[in-house]
Amino acid sequence: MFQKRREQLISRMQQQSIDVAVLVPGSNMYYFTGLQLKQSERLTVAAITAHHQLYFLVPQVELTKVDLRNGETILSYSDEEGPSQAIQQLKKELETAQTLGVEFDTMRVKEQKAIENLTYDNLCDIGETIRDIRMEKDEHEIALMRQAVQIVEESLAATLPIIQAGISEMEVAAQLEYEMRRRGSEGTPFGTIVASGYRGALPHGRASTKKIETGELIVIDFGAIYKGYVADMTRTVALGEVSPTLKTIYSIVKQANETAIAAIKPGMTAHAIDDLARGIIRDAGYDDYFTHRLGHGIGLSAHEEPYMMQRNQLVLKPGMAFTVEPGIYVQDVGGVRIEDNLIVTENGYENFMTYSKELIIL
């Protein structure tokens, strides 16, 4: 699987006259090599050459995580030695390289300084090429995303019964994260959002010490990670009866979500899908209260290509996975967001999520 992905990247590199792709720990390194690490104080890079060679420069403490069965060249160093000698070894291996492609979005100054010790003439951003490759998910990725979605849906169902007047948003978030861990989540891809009452007007209202009160809407936006792949779900629920205004807002957002989803198919643009949802909200008089894009890609990252937003003329293709999450946020009143995870198919779309979008009253 990883070899096949590298072959895709190498083909693009050859077309663009890029001799070496240098990757740093994160989703791209995992996608192409299977090495799953986070950036730390210890220097780690992977180098993929246009001649089908793979090099790892890693600290000794991480050596056991490297799969040695695929013929990689491993350059390691101890904490006492530091990476200088390993960098010089990598320099010798790559001495004929002229153009290096690096991840401008994720490479730190630390890694950049290490790369400057190599021999090359040109440095270019390979990020767009990688994003283009990763945008279309294969069956293996789709299966893992389905499992991640199952985790978030089951975890929400297990958490809702604990919500009652007087419980804090943080307590709800903690229970939700516990339920996801129990079901196999490796963690959360972003800070769990539980925003009740007036705090629902904050699109990124991380769980706080605020106590939830009867008559409030509660925006719950959270994610799971299963074998590296992310599910990102939002549902808005009510504790007791809420005002007619809040019910109306909920109905508008639900209609926007469903209208946009129904139009998803190959050939549509990201802009057109966003515009369908935005039009519903605009026609209802709440245009100024929908303050973010309609959705974002999901996969190994919580936010990746494609971005469902205005002026993005990207044409949808089978295998593209993303969220649809319209929202309305009214200061001092509250907010509503409903978010599903979907993938474009040959004939339309598949919604990974089955959880009800009717207003749940607890």
N, C-alpha and C positions, 0 to 999 in steps of 0.2 A: 504493500500500500504506500509506504513512505517513498520507496524507490520510484514508483509510478508518478508520484507527485513531483519528485525531484526532476524526473525526465521532462515533465511539463515546464518546470521552471527553466531547466537548461535549454530547452528548445527556444523559449522566449529570450533567454540571455544571448544565445547565438544570433538570433534575429537582430538584437539590439547591440551587438558587439560588446557585450559585457563579459569579462573574463572570469570574474569571481563575484559571488553573492556572499556578503558577510552578514550573518544573522545573530541577533542578541537573544538572550533568554526571553521567552514569551510565547505567544500563540503561533507566530510564524516559524520559530525554531521547532516547536512541537509538530506543526503541520507537515514540515518537510523532512524532519529527522527522527521524530518520535521521542526526542529528549525534552522532558517536561521540567523546566526549571524557572525560577523567578530571578530577576536581576537582584544582585546583592553586592556586598563590598568585594567579593571575589570575582575577578574577571573571568567571563565565560563567553566564547563566541563559537559559531560554527561557520565554516567556509565551504561553499559549494562551487566547484569550478565548471567552466564550460566544457571541460574534458572529462566530466563525470566522476570527479574525485570529491570526496567528502572528508573534511578535517574538523576535528574538535579540539579546541583549546579550553581545558577545564581544570579546576582545582582537584587535587587528589581526593578530597572529601566527597566529591560527586562522581568519582569514577565508576562506582557500582551502578549508577543509573544509566550509563552509556551501554547501548547494545553493541557488543563487540563482534556480532556474527555477520555484519554486512560489509566488512572490509574497510572500515573507516581508519583513518590515521589519527591516533590519539596523542595529543601533546598535553602533558599534565605538569602540575607544579605543586609543591607543598606550601603551606602557609609561611614557613621559614624562608624558602627560596624566593617566593614571589613569582610573578608571571614573566619577568623580563627575558629569561633564557628561553621559555616556551614561545614567546613572541618572535625571538630571533630564529628559532627553528621553523616557525610558520613562514617567516620572511623568506627563508631559503626554499621552502616548498613552493612558494608563490612568486618566485623572483621574476618569472617571465610575464606576469600579469601586467596589463596596461590600464585597464578600466575596472574599477571596483564598484559594485552596486551595494548600497547600504540602506538601512531603514531610517530615513530622516525623521519619521514620526516617533520612533521608540529608542533610537540609539542615544545613549547619554554621552556627555563630554568624556567620561571615564573610558568608554569604549572607543570613542573617536580618537583620543590621545594614543590609545594602543594601536589603532589602525594606522596612525601617522608614522609608525615605525616600520610599516611594510613598504615595499617598493611598488609604486604605481604612478601613472601619469594623470589619470582622471578619476574623479569620484562622482558618482551619480546616485540619484534616488531610485531604488528598485521597488519602493513601496507600492506604487500604482500597479505595477505588473503583478505583484503578489496579491494585492487586493482583487484584481481581476480574476486570477486563478481561483482564489478561495471563495469567490462569490457564488459559484455554482456547486452545490453540495452533492456528494455521491451517496449511494444507498447506505454505506456504513455510517456516514455522518447523520443521515436522516434518522436511522434507527436509534442512535444515541440521543438525538434531540427529542424524539418521541418519548424516550424513557425519562429524560429530564422534565418534560411537560407532565408526565404522569406523577412525578414526585411533587411538583408544585401544586397540582390540582388536589391530590390526596392530602397534602399538608394543609392546604387552606380549609378543606372540609373538616379536618381534625381540629383545627384551631378556632373556627368560628364559634363553637359552643362555649368557649371560655369567656367570650366578650359579653360584658355586662357593665352597667353603670358603676363608675368608681375604679375600674381597672385602668391602668396607664397604657399609653401607646407602646412604651418600651416592653411592658409585660407581654403584650400581644406579639410584638416582634420577636421576643425571646422564645415564646412558645412555637411560633411559626418556624424559626430557624432550627429549633430542637426537632420538630416534626420532620423537617427536610433531612436533617442529619440521620435520623432514625431510618429514613427510606433510601439512604445511599448517596445523598448530596455531599460533594467534597467541600462545600463551603458556599458562600454567597458571592455573586459577581459584582455586587454593589450594596451600599448600605440600605437595609430594609426600610421601606417607607410605610409608616402607619400615621395617617394625618386625619384627625377627626375634627368635626365642627369647622370653626373658622380657619383652622390650620390646613384644611383640605384645599384652600385656595393657593397653597404653596405647591407647585408642581413637583418639587423635590423636597417635600417635607419629611425629612428623616424622623423616625420615631423619637418622641420626646417624653418628658415626665408628665405631660398633660393627662388629666383623667378624662376618660370618655364619658359623655353624658347622654341621657335619653333624649331622643329627638334630633340626633346628629347623624350626618353621613360620615362614613369612614373610608378613606381611600387607602387601599392596601396594595402596594406595588413591591414585588419581591422576586427573587430569582434563585435557581438551583444550578449546580454544576454537576454533570454526570459524565465521568470519563473525559473531562475537559470541555464538554459541550453544555451550552447555556440554555435554560428556559427562563423567560421573563414575562411575568403575569401581573395584571392589575385587575382587581375587582373593587367596586365601590358598594358597600353595604350600609344598611340603616340600623341604628339601635332604636327600636320603637318607631312610632309614626313620625314622619318628617313633614315639613311644610309643603304646600302645593308648589311653591317656587322650586324647591329642591327636586321634587318629583318631576317637574317639567324639564328641568335641566338634565336630569338623569335620562329621560325619554329622548331628548335631543341627541345626547352623546351616544346612546345605544343605536339610534337610527343612523347617525354618522358612521359608526363602527360597521354596522351591517351593510350599509350602502357601499362603502369603500371595498369591503371584502368581496361582495357579490360581483364586483367588476374586475377582479384580479384574473388575468390570463396572459399568456405570452403575447407580446406585441404592444401591450399597454405601457405607458411611461410612468415612472415614479411620480412625476408631477401630476399626471391625470388622476391617479389614485388619491393623492393628497387633496386635490381640488374637489373631488366628489364629496369627501368628508367635510372639508372646509365650507363647501357650498351649503350643506345642510345646516351647519352651525351659523353661518353668515345669514341665511334666509330667516333664521329664528331670532336674529337680532343680537347674537352673542359673539360676533366675529372678533371683537376686541378682547375677548376672554379666552380665546384659543391661541396660546402664545408660543407653541412649539411645533416642530414638524410632526407629521402624522405617524412616522415610525422609523425604525432603524433596522439594519441587518442584524442577524443573530447567528451564532455558530460557536467557534472557540472563544470569541469575545462577546461581551454583552452588547457592545455597540460596534458595528462594522458595516461595510458596504453590503447591500444598497441602502441609501437613505431615502425614505419616502417623504419628499418635501417639495415645496414650490421651486420652480425653475430647474429642477433636476430632470433632464430629458432622457435619462437612462431608460432603455427599452428592456422590459422584463423578459427573462428567459427561464425555461424550466430549470429547477434546482436552486433558484434564488430564494432564500429564506429571510423573513423579516417580520417585524411587529406592525400591527395596526392599532394605534392607541390615541384616538381623539380625546380631548378633554375640554372642560369649561371650568374656569377658576374665577370666582367672584369674591373680591376682598371683603372680609368681615361677614360673609354669608356662608361660603363653603365651596367645595369643588367636587367634580366627578371625572373619573377617567376609567375607561374600559379598554383592556389590552389583550389581544390574542396574538399567537405565534403561527405564522403560515408559511407555506412553501408553494412556489409556482410549479404547476405540473404541465404536461404536454397539452392538456385540454382546458386548464383552468387553474385551480388551486386546491390544496389540502389544508384545512385548519387543524393544526395539531391539538387544539384545545376543544374540550367538550363541555366545560363547566358553564353552567347557566349564566346568561346575561340579563335575566329578569332581576328586578330589584329585590334583593334578599332583605327581609325585615327580621331582625333578631329579637 
